[in-house]
Amino acid sequence: MTDELKPAPRGKLLTPQFLKWENEEQEETGILRGVQILRGSSGSEYNMYLIERDDGGLVKFSLGHAADQDLTDLLALGNRYTFVFKGMKRLEGRKQMKVFEVYDLGKGE
């Protein structure tokens, strides 16, 4: 009799999916679990946000430097938010920035 290999028990998946903001009105809702400061290739810093969706899955994304500056002091770990991508806004020259609406839905569970 041969021993069959049984898959190892699996708990909650902790590896987040990376979200790209591509379509206007694209939205993501969840509890803010973490914010990591990263440095881009141009040397500028930006935030990488980690949220837990209602289904328990984790997703990470960036909003861009301009949104980070507006939101850094307003977002709180453990609160539930909806992030809505409103598109791109052209700045002077060839620069563009991502535009978002962010809704605070209160304390997460």
Backbone as CSV, one residue per row, in Angstrom:
resi,resn,N_x,N_y,N_z,CA_x,CA_y,CA_z,C_x,C_y,C_z
1,MET,0.852,-1.173,0.000,0.000,0.000,0.000,0.899,1.237,0.000
2,THR,0.618,2.171,-0.879,1.437,3.390,-0.944,0.758,4.510,-0.176
3,ASP,1.616,5.298,0.409,1.092,6.476,1.107,0.815,7.576,0.092
4,GLU,-0.383,8.070,0.116,-0.717,9.174,-0.778,-0.362,10.490,-0.098
5,LEU,0.185,11.379,-0.889,0.509,12.693,-0.348,-0.763,13.511,-0.232
6,LYS,-0.969,14.039,0.925,-2.131,14.898,1.143,-1.658,16.338,1.132
7,PRO,-2.446,17.217,0.533,-2.030,18.620,0.541,-1.983,19.152,1.974
8,ALA,-1.025,20.013,2.205,-0.902,20.627,3.525,-2.124,21.498,3.779
9,PRO,-2.574,21.545,5.025,-3.720,22.413,5.317,-3.341,23.870,5.047
10,ARG,-4.281,24.600,4.525,-4.020,26.006,4.206,-4.962,26.889,4.990
11,GLY,-4.398,27.938,5.522,-5.190,28.941,6.220,-5.480,30.095,5.278
12,LYS,-5.555,31.253,5.840,-5.832,32.465,5.080,-4.622,32.843,4.225
13,LEU,-4.851,33.151,2.955,-3.785,33.579,2.051,-3.320,34.976,2.448
14,LEU,-2.040,35.118,2.739,-1.495,36.402,3.182,-0.744,37.142,2.080
15,THR,-0.626,36.545,0.922,0.046,37.202,-0.194,-0.973,38.086,-0.914
16,PRO,-0.776,39.405,-0.880,-1.768,40.277,-1.513,-1.660,40.273,-3.033
17,GLN,-2.774,40.535,-3.665,-2.796,40.756,-5.110,-2.451,42.221,-5.354
18,PHE,-1.775,42.503,-6.476,-1.461,43.887,-6.821,-2.560,44.423,-7.726
19,LEU,-3.085,45.587,-7.384,-4.165,46.210,-8.140,-3.619,47.371,-8.967
20,LYS,-3.923,47.362,-10.266,-3.589,48.500,-11.136,-4.878,49.275,-11.391
21,TRP,-4.798,50.578,-11.268,-5.945,51.437,-11.549,-5.948,51.733,-13.041
22,GLU,-6.892,51.148,-13.780,-6.903,51.283,-15.237,-8.186,51.903,-15.780
23,ASN,-9.304,51.686,-15.103,-10.591,52.132,-15.639,-11.241,53.151,-14.712
24,GLU,-11.745,54.221,-15.311,-12.468,55.215,-14.516,-13.639,54.543,-13.815
25,GLU,-13.902,54.985,-12.604,-14.949,54.458,-11.718,-14.595,53.086,-11.139
26,GLN,-13.401,52.577,-11.431,-12.930,51.348,-10.777,-12.841,51.641,-9.287
27,GLU,-13.313,50.720,-8.471,-13.264,50.979,-7.033,-12.858,49.743,-6.259
28,GLU,-12.363,49.995,-5.069,-11.931,48.933,-4.172,-12.328,49.341,-2.764
29,THR,-12.925,48.411,-2.023,-13.373,48.675,-0.656,-12.756,47.657,0.286
30,GLY,-12.298,48.143,1.428,-11.756,47.231,2.422,-11.202,47.973,3.623
31,ILE,-10.691,47.183,4.557,-10.114,47.719,5.792,-8.626,47.973,5.554
32,LEU,-8.178,49.175,5.862,-6.770,49.525,5.695,-5.939,48.775,6.730
33,ARG,-5.056,47.904,6.254,-4.230,47.078,7.137,-2.781,47.543,7.203
34,GLY,-2.325,48.302,6.218,-0.939,48.749,6.248,-0.642,49.785,5.185
35,VAL,0.403,50.570,5.440,0.900,51.552,4.479,2.426,51.454,4.520
36,GLN,3.019,51.248,3.349,4.466,51.138,3.246,4.968,52.265,2.347
37,ILE,6.020,52.953,2.771,6.616,54.018,1.967,7.671,53.401,1.061
38,LEU,7.527,53.623,-0.238,8.465,53.111,-1.237,9.106,54.270,-1.987
39,ARG,10.202,53.987,-2.683,10.885,55.001,-3.477,10.844,54.562,-4.941
40,GLY,10.343,55.452,-5.797,10.249,55.161,-7.221,11.584,55.313,-7.923
41,SER,11.610,54.964,-9.200,12.851,55.037,-9.978,13.348,56.470,-10.124
42,SER,12.443,57.448,-10.017,12.846,58.852,-10.110,13.353,59.386,-8.770
43,GLY,13.246,58.548,-7.729,13.707,58.956,-6.405,12.612,59.507,-5.516
44,SER,11.424,59.738,-6.073,10.329,60.273,-5.252,9.674,59.152,-4.447
45,GLU,9.174,59.502,-3.277,8.528,58.527,-2.414,7.033,58.460,-2.696
46,TYR,6.465,57.288,-2.507,5.024,57.098,-2.632,4.613,55.993,-1.674
47,ASN,3.330,55.922,-1.382,2.805,54.921,-0.451,2.240,53.723,-1.200
48,MET,2.440,52.550,-0.610,1.785,51.330,-1.070,0.794,50.963,0.038
49,TYR,-0.494,50.930,-0.323,-1.564,50.666,0.639,-1.934,49.195,0.593
50,LEU,-2.253,48.620,1.740,-2.689,47.236,1.848,-4.060,47.237,2.508
51,ILE,-5.059,46.693,1.797,-6.394,46.601,2.386,-6.870,45.156,2.358
52,GLU,-7.759,44.858,3.300,-8.402,43.554,3.363,-9.827,43.711,2.855
53,ARG,-10.134,43.014,1.785,-11.474,43.064,1.194,-12.481,42.359,2.094
54,ASP,-13.740,42.578,1.802,-14.812,41.940,2.563,-14.747,40.420,2.504
55,ASP,-14.213,39.871,1.395,-14.106,38.416,1.266,-12.867,37.855,1.970
56,GLY,-12.099,38.745,2.632,-10.907,38.320,3.363,-9.630,38.382,2.557
57,GLY,-9.737,38.584,1.244,-8.549,38.688,0.403,-7.813,40.001,0.635
58,LEU,-6.525,39.973,0.376,-5.705,41.171,0.536,-5.328,41.732,-0.825
59,VAL,-5.310,43.050,-0.924,-4.929,43.722,-2.162,-4.049,44.908,-1.799
60,LYS,-3.023,45.156,-2.642,-2.158,46.309,-2.424,-2.166,47.167,-3.678
61,PHE,-1.980,48.470,-3.476,-2.016,49.410,-4.588,-1.385,50.724,-4.167
62,SER,-1.038,51.525,-5.167,-0.572,52.883,-4.902,-1.603,53.845,-5.487
63,LEU,-1.634,55.033,-4.925,-2.550,56.074,-5.392,-1.810,57.188,-6.121
64,GLY,-0.513,57.254,-5.925,0.290,58.324,-6.516,0.660,59.365,-5.477
65,HIS,1.728,60.078,-5.755,2.307,61.030,-4.806,1.321,62.125,-4.387
66,ALA,0.586,62.665,-5.340,-0.340,63.765,-5.016,-1.435,63.300,-4.054
67,ALA,-2.014,62.137,-4.313,-3.052,61.609,-3.421,-2.465,61.282,-2.052
68,ASP,-1.243,60.755,-2.041,-0.585,60.450,-0.767,-0.487,61.697,0.097
69,GLN,-0.075,62.794,-0.502,0.067,64.045,0.256,-1.267,64.508,0.820
70,ASP,-2.332,64.327,0.068,-3.654,64.744,0.532,-4.201,63.834,1.626
71,LEU,-3.865,62.545,1.582,-4.532,61.560,2.433,-3.735,61.067,3.631
72,THR,-2.431,61.243,3.626,-1.581,60.642,4.658,-2.083,60.884,6.071
73,ASP,-2.470,62.088,6.393,-2.905,62.402,7.752,-4.375,62.067,8.009
74,LEU,-5.099,61.638,6.975,-6.533,61.380,7.116,-6.886,59.904,7.227
75,LEU,-6.041,59.036,6.697,-6.325,57.607,6.725,-5.823,56.990,8.021
76,ALA,-6.597,56.057,8.568,-6.227,55.401,9.821,-6.271,53.885,9.631
77,LEU,-5.236,53.207,10.101,-5.233,51.753,10.056,-6.444,51.225,10.818
78,GLY,-7.086,50.208,10.265,-8.251,49.608,10.902,-9.575,50.196,10.453
79,ASN,-9.543,51.335,9.754,-10.778,51.899,9.224,-11.068,51.302,7.852
80,ARG,-12.341,51.346,7.484,-12.810,50.806,6.204,-12.989,51.953,5.222
81,TYR,-12.479,51.780,4.003,-12.514,52.830,2.990,-12.964,52.271,1.649
82,THR,-13.536,53.152,0.839,-13.743,52.866,-0.577,-12.894,53.858,-1.358
83,PHE,-12.057,53.336,-2.254,-11.200,54.127,-3.134,-11.801,54.046,-4.531
84,VAL,-12.073,55.206,-5.159,-12.668,55.241,-6.491,-11.726,56.005,-7.419
85,PHE,-11.271,55.335,-8.484,-10.383,55.952,-9.468,-11.218,56.808,-10.416
86,LYS,-10.894,58.095,-10.489,-11.666,59.022,-11.319,-10.971,59.351,-12.636
87,GLY,-9.789,58.788,-12.858,-9.091,59.014,-14.118,-7.784,59.770,-13.917
88,MET,-7.254,60.262,-15.034,-5.983,60.978,-15.025,-6.231,62.465,-15.276
89,LYS,-5.430,63.293,-14.619,-5.498,64.736,-14.816,-4.156,65.194,-15.368
90,ARG,-4.198,65.950,-16.453,-2.970,66.449,-17.066,-2.483,67.677,-16.292
91,LEU,-1.213,67.658,-15.975,-0.567,68.784,-15.311,0.260,69.543,-16.337
92,GLU,0.988,70.517,-15.887,1.818,71.279,-16.825,2.823,70.359,-17.507
93,GLY,3.081,70.653,-18.752,3.998,69.809,-19.513,3.375,68.467,-19.834
94,ARG,4.152,67.418,-19.704,3.685,66.080,-20.038,3.263,65.282,-18.816
95,LYS,3.358,65.870,-17.642,3.034,65.149,-16.414,1.534,64.919,-16.274
96,GLN,1.210,63.792,-15.660,-0.177,63.454,-15.343,-0.231,62.934,-13.916
97,MET,-1.403,63.020,-13.317,-1.577,62.441,-11.991,-2.901,61.681,-11.939
98,LYS,-2.926,60.663,-11.100,-4.151,59.901,-10.876,-5.047,60.690,-9.934
99,VAL,-6.353,60.648,-10.198,-7.329,61.345,-9.367,-8.245,60.298,-8.728
100,PHE,-8.461,60.437,-7.402,-9.277,59.499,-6.656,-10.283,60.227,-5.792
101,GLU,-11.375,59.533,-5.502,-12.266,59.896,-4.411,-12.098,58.794,-3.372
102,VAL,-11.974,59.179,-2.114,-11.795,58.205,-1.045,-12.877,58.458,0.006
103,TYR,-13.604,57.404,0.336,-14.718,57.506,1.291,-14.372,56.729,2.553
104,ASP,-14.528,57.379,3.704,-14.297,56.758,5.007,-15.599,56.102,5.447
105,LEU,-15.587,54.790,5.606,-16.784,54.045,5.993,-16.780,53.673,7.468
106,GLY,-15.850,54.249,8.221,-15.817,54.024,9.652,-14.896,52.889,10.057
107,LYS,-15.004,52.526,11.312,-14.140,51.501,11.879,-14.433,50.148,11.261
108,GLY,-13.385,49.433,10.859,-13.537,48.093,10.313,-13.755,47.084,11.429
109,GLU,-14.082,45.883,11.050,-14.314,44.829,12.046,-13.032,44.156,12.452
